[in-house]
Amino acid sequence: MEFRDRKALVTGGATGIGFATARLLVREGAEVVIAGRSEEAGAKAVAVLGEHGGRARFLQADLRDPESVRRLVAEASDVDVLVNNAGAFPFAPTAEQGLDAFQQLFETNVRGPFFLTAALAQKMAARGGGSIVNVTTIAAQRGIPGTAAYGSTKAAVESLTRTWAVEFGSLGVRVNAVAPGHTRTRNVVGMIGEESFERIGAEVPLGRLAAPEEIAEAILFLASPRASYVTGTVLTVDGGAVALT
């Protein structure tokens, strides 16, 4: 029970990698706050986590909205762990990238986590420390057609990870990132298509897609005391995909 008496905030925690992370944190004794846009999805996630005695609650928040981010900070101000998992990913070739979707990507993936982290890291430091884990993507590390805008937002988050590690390290706050590879989540499979996604998974060295729980285990490690001397790093969890480049 590594997270007993600890509180964690997982953005985008109602589905996919975020929910798998919240479930592991609850299993390890944490009290978890799930933040997301859908009240229905949030309520379902909290109900599942509570079935086995887990302590969880849902806060509605939209990272595109600065006022919503401020409310989230106020309502989850005492967390020891922050997992910046929520993200937008409307993929498009560069020449077809629309301005609205471009703005959505940067507002959700960069601006929202930036100001959420800026506020909560200071509060963690005032209580003696904490851990922040950002969820990025291998699209920040390699060229993948159709992900120019999306990949650049996550590359920005990887840069922020290193900078925040330096800024907050002396205050007792560790900041790391996990870069997932091709992971089977409902939203991504729905966007890319089952057949295409399976083909992509078969091409990586391990020959398959990741399960959300496999990414969540890496997040849990970086958030935990086991990683007490790890900060400023990006842990790639991709079945070896980046090794091919």
C-alpha positions in Angstrom: 0.0 0.0 0.0 2.6 2.5 -1.2 0.1 5.4 -1.4 -1.7 5.0 1.9 -2.7 8.4 3.3 -1.8 10.0 0.0 -4.1 11.9 -2.3 -3.8 11.9 -6.1 -5.4 13.8 -9.0 -5.7 12.1 -12.3 -6.9 14.3 -15.2 -8.8 12.4 -17.9 -9.1 9.7 -15.3 -12.5 8.3 -16.2 -11.4 6.2 -19.2 -8.4 4.6 -20.8 -4.9 5.1 -19.4 -6.2 7.6 -16.8 -8.8 5.1 -15.4 -6.2 2.3 -15.3 -3.9 4.6 -13.4 -6.7 5.7 -11.0 -7.5 2.0 -10.3 -3.9 1.2 -9.5 -3.6 4.2 -7.2 -6.7 3.2 -5.3 -5.4 -0.4 -5.0 -2.3 1.0 -3.4 -4.3 3.0 -0.9 -4.5 6.4 -2.4 -7.6 8.6 -2.2 -8.1 9.6 -5.9 -9.7 12.6 -7.5 -10.7 11.9 -11.2 -11.0 15.0 -13.3 -12.8 15.0 -16.7 -15.4 16.7 -18.8 -18.1 14.0 -18.7 -20.1 13.7 -15.5 -21.6 10.4 -16.8 -18.2 8.8 -17.4 -16.8 10.2 -14.2 -19.7 8.8 -12.1 -19.3 5.3 -13.7 -15.5 5.4 -13.0 -16.0 6.4 -9.4 -18.6 3.6 -8.9 -16.3 1.0 -10.3 -13.4 2.2 -8.1 -15.7 2.1 -5.1 -16.9 -1.4 -5.6 -13.9 -2.8 -3.7 -13.7 -0.1 -1.1 -11.6 2.4 -3.1 -11.8 6.1 -2.2 -12.5 8.2 -5.3 -14.5 11.2 -6.3 -15.1 13.0 -9.6 -14.6 16.7 -10.4 -15.8 18.0 -13.7 -13.1 20.1 -15.4 -12.2 21.2 -18.9 -8.5 22.0 -19.3 -9.3 24.3 -22.3 -11.1 26.6 -19.9 -8.8 28.6 -17.6 -11.6 29.2 -15.1 -12.3 25.5 -15.0 -8.6 24.9 -14.2 -8.7 27.4 -11.4 -11.7 25.6 -9.9 -9.9 22.3 -10.1 -6.9 23.7 -8.3 -9.2 25.0 -5.5 -11.1 21.8 -5.2 -8.1 19.4 -5.3 -5.5 21.7 -3.7 -4.2 19.1 -1.2 -3.0 16.3 -3.6 0.4 14.7 -3.2 0.4 13.2 -6.7 -0.7 14.8 -10.0 -1.0 12.8 -13.2 -1.4 15.0 -16.2 -3.1 12.5 -18.4 -6.0 14.3 -20.1 -5.4 15.2 -23.7 -6.9 16.0 -27.0 -5.7 14.2 -30.2 -7.5 15.2 -33.4 -4.9 13.8 -35.8 -4.5 15.5 -39.2 -1.9 15.9 -41.9 -0.2 19.3 -41.6 -1.7 20.7 -44.7 -5.2 19.7 -43.5 -4.8 20.9 -39.9 -7.6 23.3 -39.0 -7.1 26.2 -36.7 -9.9 25.2 -34.2 -8.4 21.8 -33.8 -4.9 23.2 -33.5 -6.0 25.6 -30.7 -7.9 22.7 -29.0 -4.7 20.7 -29.0 -2.5 23.3 -27.5 -5.1 24.6 -25.0 -5.8 21.1 -23.7 -2.4 19.4 -23.9 -0.1 22.4 -23.0 -1.8 25.4 -21.5 -4.2 23.5 -19.2 -1.5 21.2 -17.7 0.9 24.1 -17.5 -1.2 26.2 -15.2 -2.6 23.3 -13.3 1.0 22.2 -12.5 2.1 25.7 -11.7 -0.5 26.0 -9.0 -0.4 22.4 -7.5 3.4 22.1 -7.5 3.6 25.1 -5.2 1.0 23.6 -2.9 2.8 20.3 -2.8 6.1 22.1 -2.0 4.4 24.0 0.9 3.4 20.6 2.4 6.9 19.1 2.0 6.9 17.6 -1.5 5.0 15.5 -4.1 5.2 13.8 -7.4 4.0 14.8 -10.9 3.8 12.5 -13.9 3.0 13.8 -17.3 1.6 11.5 -20.0 3.1 12.2 -23.4 3.5 10.0 -26.5 6.1 8.5 -28.7 4.8 10.9 -31.4 6.9 13.5 -29.5 10.0 11.5 -30.2 9.6 10.2 -33.8 8.0 11.4 -37.0 4.5 9.9 -37.4 2.5 11.3 -40.4 -0.7 13.0 -39.3 0.5 13.9 -35.8 2.4 17.2 -36.4 0.3 19.4 -34.2 -0.5 16.6 -31.6 3.1 15.5 -31.4 4.4 19.0 -31.0 2.1 19.6 -28.0 3.5 16.5 -26.3 7.1 17.5 -27.2 6.3 20.7 -25.4 5.2 18.7 -22.3 8.4 16.7 -22.4 10.4 19.9 -22.4 8.2 21.2 -19.5 8.9 17.9 -17.6 12.6 18.6 -17.6 12.2 22.3 -16.8 9.8 21.6 -13.9 12.1 19.0 -12.5 14.8 21.6 -12.2 12.5 24.3 -10.9 10.7 22.2 -8.3 13.3 19.7 -7.4 14.8 21.7 -4.5 11.2 22.1 -3.2 10.8 18.3 -2.9 8.6 17.9 -6.0 9.6 15.3 -8.6 8.4 15.7 -12.2 8.6 12.9 -14.7 6.8 11.7 -17.9 5.6 8.5 -19.4 5.6 8.3 -23.2 3.2 5.5 -24.3 3.4 3.8 -27.6 0.4 2.2 -29.3 -2.1 1.5 -26.6 -5.5 -0.1 -26.9 -8.0 2.6 -25.7 -11.5 3.0 -26.9 -11.0 6.5 -28.1 -7.8 5.9 -30.1 -9.0 2.6 -31.6 -12.3 4.3 -32.6 -10.4 7.1 -34.3 -7.8 4.9 -36.2 -9.9 1.8 -36.7 -9.5 -1.7 -35.3 -7.8 -3.3 -38.3 -5.3 -0.5 -38.8 -4.5 -0.3 -35.1 -3.9 -4.0 -34.9 -1.5 -3.8 -37.9 0.4 -1.0 -36.2 0.8 -3.0 -33.0 2.0 -6.0 -35.0 4.9 -3.9 -36.4 6.5 -3.1 -33.0 9.2 -5.4 -31.6 6.9 -6.9 -29.0 4.4 -7.6 -31.7 1.3 -6.2 -30.1 -0.6 -3.2 -28.7 -0.2 -2.2 -25.1 -3.0 -2.5 -22.6 -3.8 0.7 -20.6 -2.8 -1.1 -17.4 0.8 -1.6 -18.7 1.1 2.2 -19.2 -0.5 2.8 -15.8 2.1 0.6 -14.1 4.9 2.9 -15.4 3.0 5.9 -14.2 2.5 4.3 -10.8 6.3 3.6 -10.5 7.3 7.1 -11.3 4.7 8.5 -8.8 5.8 6.1 -6.0 8.6 6.2 -3.4 10.4 3.6 -5.4 11.3 6.4 -7.9 12.4 8.7 -5.1 15.7 9.7 -6.9 14.1 9.9 -10.4 13.1 13.3 -11.7 13.2 15.0 -15.1 13.1 11.7 -17.1 10.8 10.5 -19.8 10.1 6.8 -19.5 9.1 5.4 -22.9 6.7 2.5 -22.7 6.2 1.5 -26.4 7.0 -2.2 -26.9 10.2 -1.1 -28.6 8.7 1.1 -31.3 11.2 3.9 -30.9 14.1 1.4 -31.0 13.2 0.8 -34.7 14.0 4.4 -35.7 
